[in-house]
Amino acid sequence: MPLSSLRMTARPYSLLCAVLIAAPACGEDPQITSTNASSTTDATGTTSDTSGGDPTGATEATEATATADTVVPTSTSTPDPGTDSTDGTEPGTSASTSATATSTSDTGDTTEDATSSSTGGETGVEPCDGPLLNCYVGCPDELFAVPPYVEEFDDPAQYDAHWGGTWAAPTVAGGSLNFGPHPMTPDWWDNYSPTWSKEEYGDTLLCARLRLTPPVVAIPDEDMFEVTMRLPADAAYETGAMSLGLLTAESQLVFRTRIAEAQWQDHAEAPFPLDRGVENTLDVLIYAQGDKYVAELRNAAHPDEITVLPAEAQFSPTGLLTLLGWRDSEAVHVDRLVLGGPAAEVYDKLVAELP
């Protein structure tokens, strides 16, 4: 069926409990407390959709890129220029705006043998010098104001209560949310595996622990995993939302927004170290405050190379959280996901990293 003949439909989502995996039982909505701005939760109804449509819409394997009109300043950490993208050869493709990312040395104790917290994360060490992921690994509760929303992906019923998805939906098994692998075919519906929250969030901090395997033979635009912040419930694509893409084929991070079926606007990008052909364990932090965003990423195999990527764009102040495994030739596993307001001890550091 030609992609051009598809008609994407938007759909509202109901507020069923809390969004991510929360310790509270279904029926209790944990309050996401931000130390700066309060999150606004919009309760919406849920309608049955038998067409297989997805609120994030569809995308093709080949993407055109629009140039962002925002210039992202460097964070307060030691700067390390990111790589500039080049002009595409397809019609409608223009050079993306390269932001300056930061990669810093690890001055704290970041060994994977760190003491486990009561919720399964790894505790940080004090004081924390440099990026937060120097000291806080495994998404510990210490990063968050109480109560954070925690998802351990160990209860399929709890997952079903807080998340939705269509197409090749991810599975909850083995204490993880599992995406793919999918056949690398031109049929996007065989490779598109989104899951989205049933509650909307505003200014908030997200932390995810995930595992993925970059392909040995890298084909650009073929393998990626994406986390989208503040996706409007009625969005045809990721319009009006900030998406952090882990482009595993290119070993690159990018903050971007999809503005059409096969067109993106890049806001910031940076290289990110990955080992090919083996499983990489990553910690991902994303903080959204108003029109400003910052991401920290750490590969457990390269603990001294923490990447800090700031970006700025005007989007909806609230929206759904979307996890997306797209055209993954190897499986992607999300082991832990925590969402909430940042703790007072880390708030100032996060704000200093914003553009």
C-alpha positions as a Markdown table, in Angstrom:
| # | Residue | x | y | z |
|---|---|---|---|---|
| 1 | Met | 0.0 | 0.0 | 0.0 |
| 2 | Pro | 1.7 | 3.3 | -1.0 |
| 3 | Leu | 2.6 | 5.5 | 1.9 |
| 4 | Ser | 1.0 | 8.5 | 0.1 |
| 5 | Ser | -2.4 | 6.8 | 0.3 |
| 6 | Leu | -2.3 | 6.3 | 4.0 |
| 7 | Arg | -4.3 | 8.7 | 6.1 |
| 8 | Met | -3.0 | 9.2 | 9.6 |
| 9 | Thr | -5.5 | 9.8 | 12.3 |
| 10 | Ala | -5.0 | 11.4 | 15.7 |
| 11 | Arg | -6.4 | 9.9 | 18.8 |
| 12 | Pro | -6.9 | 11.1 | 22.4 |
| 13 | Tyr | -5.6 | 9.2 | 25.3 |
| 14 | Ser | -7.1 | 8.6 | 28.7 |
| 15 | Leu | -5.5 | 9.3 | 32.0 |
| 16 | Leu | -5.2 | 5.9 | 33.6 |
| 17 | Cys | -3.1 | 6.2 | 36.7 |
| 18 | Ala | 0.3 | 7.7 | 36.1 |
| 19 | Val | 2.4 | 7.6 | 32.9 |
| 20 | Leu | 5.5 | 5.6 | 33.4 |
| 21 | Ile | 6.0 | 2.8 | 35.7 |
| 22 | Ala | 4.9 | 3.9 | 39.0 |
| 23 | Ala | 5.2 | 2.2 | 42.4 |
| 24 | Pro | 1.6 | 3.3 | 43.3 |
| 25 | Ala | -1.2 | 1.0 | 42.3 |
| 26 | Cys | -3.5 | 1.7 | 39.4 |
| 27 | Gly | -6.0 | 4.3 | 40.4 |
| 28 | Glu | -3.4 | 6.5 | 42.2 |
| 29 | Asp | -2.0 | 9.4 | 40.1 |
| 30 | Pro | 1.4 | 10.2 | 41.5 |
| 31 | Gln | 2.0 | 14.0 | 41.4 |
| 32 | Ile | 5.0 | 14.9 | 39.3 |
| 33 | Thr | 6.6 | 17.8 | 41.3 |
| 34 | Ser | 8.9 | 20.2 | 39.5 |
| 35 | Thr | 11.1 | 22.5 | 41.5 |
| 36 | Asn | 10.7 | 25.1 | 38.9 |
| 37 | Ala | 7.3 | 24.8 | 37.1 |
| 38 | Ser | 4.4 | 22.5 | 37.8 |
| 39 | Ser | 3.4 | 19.9 | 35.2 |
| 40 | Thr | -0.1 | 20.2 | 33.9 |
| 41 | Thr | -1.9 | 16.9 | 33.3 |
| 42 | Asp | -4.7 | 16.8 | 30.7 |
| 43 | Ala | -7.1 | 14.0 | 31.2 |
| 44 | Thr | -8.5 | 12.8 | 27.9 |
| 45 | Gly | -10.7 | 10.0 | 26.8 |
| 46 | Thr | -9.6 | 6.9 | 25.0 |
| 47 | Thr | -11.2 | 5.7 | 21.8 |
| 48 | Ser | -10.8 | 2.4 | 20.1 |
| 49 | Asp | -8.8 | 2.5 | 16.9 |
| 50 | Thr | -9.0 | -0.5 | 14.7 |
| 51 | Ser | -7.2 | 1.1 | 11.8 |
| 52 | Gly | -3.8 | 0.6 | 13.3 |
| 53 | Gly | -3.1 | 4.3 | 13.3 |
| 54 | Asp | -0.6 | 5.8 | 15.6 |
| 55 | Pro | -0.6 | 9.3 | 17.2 |
| 56 | Thr | 3.0 | 9.8 | 16.1 |
| 57 | Gly | 2.1 | 9.1 | 12.5 |
| 58 | Ala | 4.2 | 7.2 | 9.9 |
| 59 | Thr | 7.7 | 7.8 | 8.5 |
| 60 | Glu | 9.6 | 6.5 | 5.6 |
| 61 | Ala | 13.1 | 5.0 | 5.6 |
| 62 | Thr | 14.5 | 8.0 | 3.7 |
| 63 | Glu | 14.1 | 11.3 | 5.6 |
| 64 | Ala | 14.6 | 14.9 | 4.4 |
| 65 | Thr | 16.0 | 17.4 | 6.9 |
| 66 | Ala | 15.0 | 21.0 | 7.4 |
| 67 | Thr | 17.4 | 23.4 | 8.9 |
| 68 | Ala | 16.5 | 24.6 | 12.4 |
| 69 | Asp | 16.5 | 28.4 | 12.9 |
| 70 | Thr | 17.7 | 28.2 | 16.4 |
| 71 | Val | 21.3 | 28.3 | 17.5 |
| 72 | Val | 22.0 | 26.2 | 20.6 |
| 73 | Pro | 24.5 | 27.7 | 23.0 |
| 74 | Thr | 27.0 | 25.5 | 24.7 |
| 75 | Ser | 26.4 | 24.1 | 28.2 |
| 76 | Thr | 28.5 | 25.2 | 31.1 |
| 77 | Ser | 30.8 | 22.2 | 30.8 |
| 78 | Thr | 34.0 | 22.0 | 28.8 |
| 79 | Pro | 33.0 | 22.3 | 25.1 |
| 80 | Asp | 33.7 | 19.8 | 22.5 |
| 81 | Pro | 32.3 | 20.7 | 19.1 |
| 82 | Gly | 29.8 | 18.3 | 17.6 |
| 83 | Thr | 29.9 | 17.2 | 14.0 |
| 84 | Asp | 28.3 | 19.2 | 11.2 |
| 85 | Ser | 25.9 | 17.4 | 8.9 |
| 86 | Thr | 26.1 | 17.8 | 5.2 |
| 87 | Asp | 23.6 | 18.7 | 2.6 |
| 88 | Gly | 21.4 | 15.8 | 1.5 |
| 89 | Thr | 21.0 | 14.8 | -2.1 |
| 90 | Glu | 17.2 | 14.4 | -2.0 |
| 91 | Pro | 14.8 | 17.2 | -2.9 |
| 92 | Gly | 13.8 | 19.2 | 0.1 |
| 93 | Thr | 16.9 | 18.3 | 2.1 |
| 94 | Ser | 19.0 | 21.1 | 3.5 |
| 95 | Ala | 22.0 | 21.2 | 5.8 |
| 96 | Ser | 21.1 | 20.8 | 9.5 |
| 97 | Thr | 22.3 | 23.3 | 12.1 |
| 98 | Ser | 25.0 | 21.7 | 14.2 |
| 99 | Ala | 24.9 | 22.5 | 17.9 |
| 100 | Thr | 27.9 | 22.4 | 20.2 |
| 101 | Ala | 27.7 | 19.5 | 22.5 |
| 102 | Thr | 29.8 | 18.7 | 25.5 |
| 103 | Ser | 31.8 | 15.6 | 26.4 |
| 104 | Thr | 33.4 | 15.7 | 29.8 |
| 105 | Ser | 35.7 | 13.5 | 31.7 |
| 106 | Asp | 34.3 | 11.4 | 34.5 |
| 107 | Thr | 35.5 | 12.8 | 37.8 |
| 108 | Gly | 33.1 | 10.8 | 40.0 |
| 109 | Asp | 32.8 | 7.1 | 40.8 |
| 110 | Thr | 30.8 | 5.6 | 37.9 |
| 111 | Thr | 31.6 | 2.0 | 38.1 |
| 112 | Glu | 28.7 | -0.3 | 37.2 |
| 113 | Asp | 29.3 | -2.1 | 40.6 |
| 114 | Ala | 27.8 | 0.9 | 42.5 |
| 115 | Thr | 25.5 | 0.2 | 45.4 |
| 116 | Ser | 22.0 | -0.6 | 44.4 |
| 117 | Ser | 19.2 | 1.7 | 45.7 |
| 118 | Ser | 16.0 | 0.3 | 47.2 |
| 119 | Thr | 14.2 | 0.6 | 43.8 |
| 120 | Gly | 16.8 | -1.1 | 41.7 |
| 121 | Gly | 18.8 | 1.9 | 40.5 |
| 122 | Glu | 22.4 | 2.7 | 41.3 |
| 123 | Thr | 23.1 | 5.4 | 43.9 |
| 124 | Gly | 25.2 | 8.4 | 43.1 |
| 125 | Val | 28.2 | 9.7 | 45.0 |
| 126 | Glu | 28.5 | 13.1 | 46.6 |
| 127 | Pro | 29.5 | 15.7 | 45.6 |
| 128 | Cys | 28.8 | 15.3 | 41.9 |
| 129 | Asp | 31.3 | 17.1 | 39.7 |
| 130 | Gly | 30.5 | 17.7 | 36.1 |
| 131 | Pro | 27.4 | 16.2 | 34.4 |
| 132 | Leu | 25.0 | 14.3 | 36.7 |
| 133 | Leu | 25.7 | 11.0 | 35.0 |
| 134 | Asn | 29.2 | 11.2 | 36.5 |
| 135 | Cys | 27.6 | 10.3 | 39.8 |
| 136 | Tyr | 24.1 | 9.0 | 39.2 |
| 137 | Val | 24.0 | 5.9 | 37.1 |
| 138 | Gly | 21.1 | 3.4 | 36.7 |
| 139 | Cys | 18.4 | 6.1 | 37.2 |
| 140 | Pro | 18.3 | 6.2 | 41.0 |
| 141 | Asp | 15.5 | 7.8 | 42.9 |
| 142 | Glu | 18.0 | 10.3 | 44.3 |
| 143 | Leu | 17.7 | 12.3 | 41.1 |
| 144 | Phe | 14.1 | 13.1 | 41.6 |
| 145 | Ala | 11.8 | 15.0 | 43.9 |
| 146 | Val | 9.4 | 12.7 | 45.8 |
| 147 | Pro | 7.4 | 10.9 | 44.5 |
| 148 | Pro | 9.0 | 10.0 | 41.1 |
| 149 | Tyr | 7.1 | 7.8 | 38.7 |
| 150 | Val | 9.1 | 4.5 | 38.3 |
| 151 | Glu | 8.6 | 1.8 | 35.7 |
| 152 | Glu | 10.6 | -1.4 | 36.1 |
| 153 | Phe | 8.7 | -3.2 | 33.3 |
| 154 | Asp | 8.2 | -6.3 | 35.5 |
| 155 | Asp | 4.4 | -6.2 | 35.5 |
| 156 | Pro | 2.6 | -6.4 | 32.1 |
| 157 | Ala | -0.7 | -5.4 | 33.6 |
| 158 | Gln | 0.8 | -2.3 | 35.1 |
| 159 | Tyr | 2.5 | -1.5 | 31.8 |
| 160 | Asp | -0.9 | -1.9 | 29.9 |
| 161 | Ala | -2.5 | 0.5 | 32.4 |
| 162 | His | -0.1 | 3.3 | 31.7 |
| 163 | Trp | 1.1 | 2.9 | 28.1 |
| 164 | Gly | -0.5 | 2.5 | 24.7 |
| 165 | Gly | 0.8 | 1.5 | 21.3 |
| 166 | Thr | 0.0 | 0.0 | 17.9 |
| 167 | Trp | 1.6 | -1.6 | 14.9 |
| 168 | Ala | 4.5 | -3.9 | 16.0 |
| 169 | Ala | 4.0 | -3.1 | 19.7 |
| 170 | Pro | 6.9 | -3.6 | 22.1 |
| 171 | Thr | 6.6 | -6.5 | 24.6 |
| 172 | Val | 7.1 | -6.6 | 28.3 |
| 173 | Ala | 9.2 | -9.6 | 29.2 |
| 174 | Gly | 12.2 | -10.4 | 31.4 |
| 175 | Gly | 11.9 | -7.1 | 33.3 |
| 176 | Ser | 12.3 | -5.0 | 30.2 |
| 177 | Leu | 10.3 | -3.3 | 27.5 |
| 178 | Asn | 11.6 | -4.9 | 24.3 |
| 179 | Phe | 11.5 | -3.3 | 20.8 |
| 180 | Gly | 12.3 | -5.4 | 17.7 |
| 181 | Pro | 14.3 | -6.7 | 16.1 |
| 182 | His | 12.3 | -5.9 | 12.9 |
| 183 | Pro | 12.9 | -6.9 | 9.3 |
| 184 | Met | 14.8 | -4.2 | 7.4 |
| 185 | Thr | 12.3 | -3.7 | 4.7 |
| 186 | Pro | 10.9 | -0.6 | 3.0 |
| 187 | Asp | 7.5 | -1.3 | 4.6 |
| 188 | Trp | 7.6 | 1.1 | 7.5 |
| 189 | Trp | 4.7 | -0.6 | 9.3 |
| 190 | Asp | 6.9 | -3.7 | 9.8 |
| 191 | Asn | 9.5 | -1.6 | 11.5 |
| 192 | Tyr | 7.5 | 1.0 | 13.5 |
| 193 | Ser | 7.2 | 0.1 | 17.2 |
| 194 | Pro | 6.0 | 3.0 | 19.3 |
| 195 | Thr | 4.7 | 3.1 | 22.8 |
| 196 | Trp | 3.3 | 6.3 | 24.4 |
| 197 | Ser | 2.2 | 7.4 | 27.8 |
| 198 | Lys | -1.5 | 7.7 | 28.8 |
| 199 | Glu | -0.7 | 10.8 | 30.9 |
| 200 | Glu | 0.7 | 14.1 | 29.7 |
| 201 | Tyr | 3.7 | 15.8 | 31.3 |
| 202 | Gly | 5.1 | 19.3 | 31.3 |
| 203 | Asp | 8.4 | 20.5 | 32.8 |
| 204 | Thr | 10.0 | 17.2 | 33.9 |
| 205 | Leu | 13.1 | 15.1 | 34.2 |
| 206 | Leu | 13.3 | 11.7 | 32.5 |
| 207 | Cys | 15.8 | 9.0 | 33.1 |
| 208 | Ala | 16.1 | 5.8 | 31.2 |
| 209 | Arg | 18.4 | 2.8 | 31.4 |
| 210 | Leu | 18.4 | 0.9 | 28.1 |
| 211 | Arg | 20.4 | -1.6 | 26.1 |
| 212 | Leu | 20.9 | -1.7 | 22.3 |
| 213 | Thr | 23.3 | -3.3 | 19.8 |
| 214 | Pro | 24.6 | -1.1 | 17.0 |
| 215 | Pro | 24.9 | -3.0 | 13.7 |
| 216 | Val | 28.4 | -4.1 | 12.6 |
| 217 | Val | 27.6 | -2.9 | 9.1 |
| 218 | Ala | 26.3 | 0.6 | 9.5 |
| 219 | Ile | 23.7 | 1.9 | 7.0 |
| 220 | Pro | 22.7 | 5.5 | 7.7 |
| 221 | Asp | 19.1 | 6.1 | 8.7 |
| 222 | Glu | 18.5 | 2.4 | 9.1 |
| 223 | Asp | 18.9 | 1.9 | 12.9 |
| 224 | Met | 17.7 | 4.3 | 15.6 |
| 225 | Phe | 15.8 | 4.6 | 18.8 |
| 226 | Glu | 13.9 | 7.7 | 19.9 |
| 227 | Val | 12.5 | 9.3 | 23.0 |
| 228 | Thr | 10.0 | 12.1 | 22.4 |
| 229 | Met | 9.0 | 14.7 | 25.0 |
| 230 | Arg | 5.7 | 16.5 | 25.0 |
| 231 | Leu | 4.0 | 14.9 | 22.1 |
| 232 | Pro | 0.6 | 16.5 | 21.6 |
| 233 | Ala | -2.2 | 13.9 | 21.8 |
| 234 | Asp | -3.6 | 15.0 | 18.5 |
| 235 | Ala | -0.3 | 15.2 | 16.6 |
| 236 | Ala | -0.2 | 13.6 | 13.2 |
| 237 | Tyr | 3.6 | 13.2 | 13.5 |
| 238 | Glu | 6.0 | 14.3 | 16.2 |
| 239 | Thr | 5.0 | 17.9 | 15.3 |
| 240 | Gly | 5.2 | 20.2 | 18.3 |
| 241 | Ala | 7.5 | 17.8 | 20.2 |
| 242 | Met | 11.2 | 17.4 | 20.9 |
| 243 | Ser | 12.6 | 14.0 | 20.0 |
| 244 | Leu | 16.0 | 12.7 | 21.1 |
| 245 | Gly | 17.2 | 10.3 | 18.5 |
| 246 | Leu | 19.9 | 7.7 | 19.1 |
| 247 | Leu | 21.2 | 7.2 | 15.6 |
| 248 | Thr | 23.0 | 3.9 | 16.2 |
| 249 | Ala | 24.2 | 3.5 | 12.6 |
| 250 | Glu | 25.9 | 6.9 | 12.7 |
| 251 | Ser | 26.9 | 6.8 | 16.4 |
| 252 | Gln | 25.2 | 10.2 | 16.8 |
| 253 | Leu | 22.6 | 12.0 | 19.0 |
| 254 | Val | 20.2 | 14.5 | 17.6 |
| 255 | Phe | 17.4 | 16.7 | 19.0 |
| 256 | Arg | 14.9 | 17.1 | 16.2 |
| 257 | Thr | 11.2 | 17.4 | 15.3 |
| 258 | Arg | 9.4 | 15.6 | 12.6 |
| 259 | Ile | 7.4 | 18.1 | 10.5 |
| 260 | Ala | 6.1 | 15.8 | 7.7 |
| 261 | Glu | 6.0 | 12.2 | 6.7 |
| 262 | Ala | 9.6 | 12.2 | 5.6 |
| 263 | Gln | 11.0 | 15.6 | 6.8 |
| 264 | Trp | 12.7 | 16.6 | 10.0 |
| 265 | Gln | 13.9 | 19.8 | 11.6 |
| 266 | Asp | 17.2 | 19.4 | 13.4 |
| 267 | His | 17.8 | 21.4 | 16.6 |
| 268 | Ala | 21.1 | 20.0 | 17.9 |
| 269 | Glu | 23.4 | 17.1 | 17.3 |
| 270 | Ala | 26.6 | 15.5 | 18.6 |
| 271 | Pro | 28.7 | 12.3 | 18.2 |
| 272 | Phe | 28.1 | 9.6 | 20.8 |
| 273 | Pro | 30.5 | 6.6 | 21.4 |
| 274 | Leu | 29.1 | 3.2 | 20.7 |
| 275 | Asp | 30.7 | -0.2 | 20.3 |
| 276 | Arg | 29.4 | -2.1 | 17.2 |
| 277 | Gly | 28.3 | -5.7 | 17.2 |
| 278 | Val | 27.9 | -5.9 | 21.0 |
| 279 | Glu | 25.3 | -4.8 | 23.4 |
| 280 | Asn | 25.7 | -1.3 | 24.8 |
| 281 | Thr | 24.2 | -0.2 | 28.1 |
| 282 | Leu | 23.2 | 3.4 | 28.1 |
| 283 | Asp | 21.9 | 5.9 | 30.7 |
| 284 | Val | 19.8 | 8.7 | 29.2 |
| 285 | Leu | 18.7 | 11.9 | 31.0 |
| 286 | Ile | 16.3 | 14.4 | 29.4 |
| 287 | Tyr | 15.2 | 17.6 | 31.2 |
| 288 | Ala | 12.6 | 19.9 | 29.7 |
| 289 | Gln | 11.9 | 23.3 | 31.2 |
| 290 | Gly | 9.7 | 25.7 | 29.2 |
| 291 | Asp | 11.2 | 25.9 | 25.7 |
| 292 | Lys | 14.6 | 24.6 | 26.8 |
| 293 | Tyr | 15.9 | 21.0 | 26.8 |
| 294 | Val | 19.0 | 19.2 | 27.7 |
| 295 | Ala | 20.1 | 15.6 | 27.4 |
| 296 | Glu | 22.9 | 13.7 | 29.1 |
| 297 | Leu | 24.0 | 10.3 | 27.8 |
| 298 | Arg | 26.5 | 7.9 | 29.1 |
| 299 | Asn | 27.7 | 4.6 | 27.7 |
| 300 | Ala | 28.8 | 2.2 | 30.4 |
| 301 | Ala | 31.6 | 1.0 | 28.1 |
| 302 | His | 32.9 | 4.6 | 27.9 |
| 303 | Pro | 32.2 | 6.1 | 31.3 |
| 304 | Asp | 34.6 | 9.0 | 30.8 |
| 305 | Glu | 32.8 | 10.3 | 27.7 |
| 306 | Ile | 29.5 | 11.7 | 28.9 |
| 307 | Thr | 27.7 | 13.7 | 26.2 |
| 308 | Val | 25.7 | 16.8 | 27.2 |
| 309 | Leu | 23.4 | 18.1 | 24.4 |
| 310 | Pro | 21.3 | 21.3 | 24.9 |
| 311 | Ala | 18.6 | 22.5 | 22.5 |
| 312 | Glu | 15.8 | 25.1 | 22.4 |
| 313 | Ala | 12.5 | 25.2 | 20.5 |
| 314 | Gln | 9.0 | 26.4 | 21.2 |
| 315 | Phe | 6.6 | 23.5 | 21.7 |
| 316 | Ser | 3.5 | 22.7 | 23.6 |
| 317 | Pro | 4.1 | 23.0 | 27.4 |
| 318 | Thr | 2.6 | 19.5 | 28.0 |
| 319 | Gly | 2.3 | 16.3 | 26.1 |
| 320 | Leu | 2.7 | 12.6 | 25.9 |
| 321 | Leu | 6.0 | 10.8 | 26.3 |
| 322 | Thr | 6.8 | 8.5 | 23.4 |
| 323 | Leu | 9.3 | 5.7 | 23.1 |
| 324 | Leu | 10.0 | 4.6 | 19.6 |
| 325 | Gly | 11.9 | 1.7 | 18.2 |
| 326 | Trp | 12.1 | 2.3 | 14.5 |
| 327 | Arg | 13.9 | 0.1 | 11.9 |
| 328 | Asp | 15.9 | -1.7 | 14.6 |
| 329 | Ser | 17.8 | -4.6 | 13.1 |
| 330 | Glu | 18.8 | -5.6 | 16.6 |
| 331 | Ala | 16.5 | -5.6 | 19.7 |
| 332 | Val | 16.4 | -2.6 | 22.0 |
| 333 | His | 15.6 | -3.2 | 25.7 |
| 334 | Val | 14.4 | -0.5 | 28.1 |
| 335 | Asp | 15.1 | -1.8 | 31.6 |
| 336 | Arg | 14.1 | 1.2 | 33.8 |
| 337 | Leu | 12.3 | 4.4 | 33.3 |
| 338 | Val | 11.8 | 7.2 | 35.9 |
| 339 | Leu | 9.9 | 10.4 | 35.4 |
| 340 | Gly | 9.3 | 13.4 | 37.7 |
| 341 | Gly | 10.6 | 16.7 | 39.0 |
| 342 | Pro | 14.4 | 17.0 | 39.6 |
| 343 | Ala | 15.5 | 16.8 | 43.3 |
| 344 | Ala | 16.8 | 20.0 | 44.8 |
| 345 | Glu | 20.3 | 18.6 | 44.9 |
| 346 | Val | 20.4 | 18.3 | 41.1 |
| 347 | Tyr | 18.1 | 21.1 | 39.9 |
| 348 | Asp | 20.8 | 23.9 | 39.7 |
| 349 | Lys | 23.1 | 21.6 | 37.7 |
| 350 | Leu | 20.4 | 20.8 | 35.2 |
| 351 | Val | 19.4 | 24.5 | 34.8 |
| 352 | Ala | 23.1 | 25.4 | 34.2 |
| 353 | Glu | 23.1 | 22.9 | 31.3 |
| 354 | Leu | 20.1 | 24.4 | 29.6 |
| 355 | Pro | 20.7 | 26.6 | 26.6 |
